[in-house]
Amino acid sequence: MSVVLGIDGGGTRTRASIMDGERVLAHAEGGSIKRLRVGAEAAESNLREILKDVFAQAASPTIDAACCGVASASLPGIHEWITAVFEDFGIFRSEVVGDEVIALDAAFQGGPGILQIAGTGSNTIGRAADGSRECAGGWSSRLGDEGSGYWIGLHSVRRALHAHDQEKPTQILKKVGEIWGTPTIDDLVNLGDSTPGPDFAALAPAINELAEAGDPVALDVLAQAAADLVAFVLLVRSKLLRKHNIQGEVPVAWTGGIIEKMKLVREPFFAGLRSAAPNMPVGQSGVVSLEGALWRAKRLAEAKA
């Protein structure tokens, strides 16, 4: 049996596991290793800390192969620094891929399907049987990522400001002011418009609570988030069916806290897909991306053997 390491480097936190065959030797969670979110120094520190943790739990095993899935893996330097840290820990057979890749493999283990990611950011990726991919969305927090936590936070503030202008009721500005420590709207706007600015994704849970309490602006934002996620899945489905001569339906999986934790997004997301494509299989529980990293690491170890 091979001893492998899998890492899921999400936008908010990082998860890592070491497995010997089917037995979990160690599991740890830590801070984000996404450089664009926390900076290069903090990302490397977080990666080293989580590796120290899992290695200590597993009594410093020899790792046959490792896979790290991380957001923005294609950016210059990301592969190199993670690989260098792995080598410092005695890991000399490894790969660094996008977080969407490990999530796809967690869901479909190399096979065809569509994955909707809706967490801090969002992305929709479809894979055909030949491995080719079709995508929609995922164009970064500033330019896209509709339906994500960041989008929900940002657009809740935007729509709440419009509601304020129109003298329409909403508690969003009051709640955001409490979270940000901004006593006036001018203070809130100045902070929201600053560079690098506040973490809009961190507002999403509060927006969800307001929506559940009936806040009309918050309800509209979550409804739009669900509609956008449905539209992206259907767009990728259309590309796969049209361009890859797929017979039958394409299965759909999903991952991320927006769908998992927000009923007002999850239920219309499922309902929208059922209405548009009644025969399309849709997973009822979220994908655990870390399982995809471990699956890929096992394949890498077997290829070496």
KAZIHU-V353687 format. One record per backbone hydrogen bond with DSSP energy under -1.0 kcal/mol. NH is the residue of the N-H (numbers start at 1). CO is the residue of the C=O. Records with the same first field share a line. If there is no record, write none. Layout:
BEGIN
NH: CO ; CO
END
This chain:
BEGIN
4: 19
5: 65
6: 17
7: 67
8: 15
9: 69
10: 8 ; 13
14: 30
15: 8
16: 28
17: 6
18: 26
19: 4
20: 23
21: 2
23: 20
25: 18
26: 18
28: 16
30: 14
37: 34
38: 34
39: 35
43: 39
44: 40
45: 41
46: 42
47: 43
48: 44
49: 45
50: 46
51: 47
52: 48
53: 49
54: 50
55: 51
56: 52
57: 53
58: 54
59: 56
60: 55
64: 3
66: 93
67: 5
68: 95
69: 7
70: 97
71: 9
73: 70
75: 72
78: 75
81: 77
82: 78
83: 79
84: 80
85: 81
86: 82
87: 83
88: 84
89: 86
90: 87
91: 86
95: 66
97: 68
102: 98
103: 99
104: 100
105: 101
106: 102
107: 103
108: 104
109: 105
111: 108
113: 127
114: 251
115: 125
116: 253
117: 123
118: 255
119: 121
123: 117
124: 136
125: 115
126: 134
127: 113
128: 132
131: 128
134: 126
136: 124
144: 140
148: 145
149: 119
150: 120
152: 148
153: 149
154: 150
155: 151
156: 152
157: 153
158: 154
159: 155
160: 156
161: 157
162: 158
163: 159
164: 160
165: 161
166: 162
167: 164
168: 163
175: 171
176: 172
177: 173
178: 174
179: 175
180: 176
181: 177
182: 177
188: 184
189: 185
190: 186
191: 187
192: 188
193: 189
194: 191
200: 198
203: 200
204: 201
207: 203
208: 204
209: 205
210: 206
211: 207
212: 208
213: 209
214: 211
215: 210
219: 215
220: 216
221: 217
222: 218
223: 219
224: 220
225: 221
226: 222
227: 223
228: 224
229: 225
230: 226
231: 227
232: 228
233: 229
234: 230
235: 231
236: 232
237: 233
238: 234
239: 235
240: 236
241: 237
242: 238
243: 239
244: 240
252: 281
253: 114
255: 116
258: 118
260: 256
261: 257
262: 258
265: 262
266: 262
267: 263
269: 265
270: 266
271: 267
272: 268
273: 269
274: 270
275: 271
276: 272
277: 273
280: 277
283: 252
287: 254
291: 288
292: 289
293: 289
294: 290
295: 291
296: 292
297: 293
298: 294
299: 295
300: 296
301: 297
302: 298
303: 299
304: 300
305: 301
END
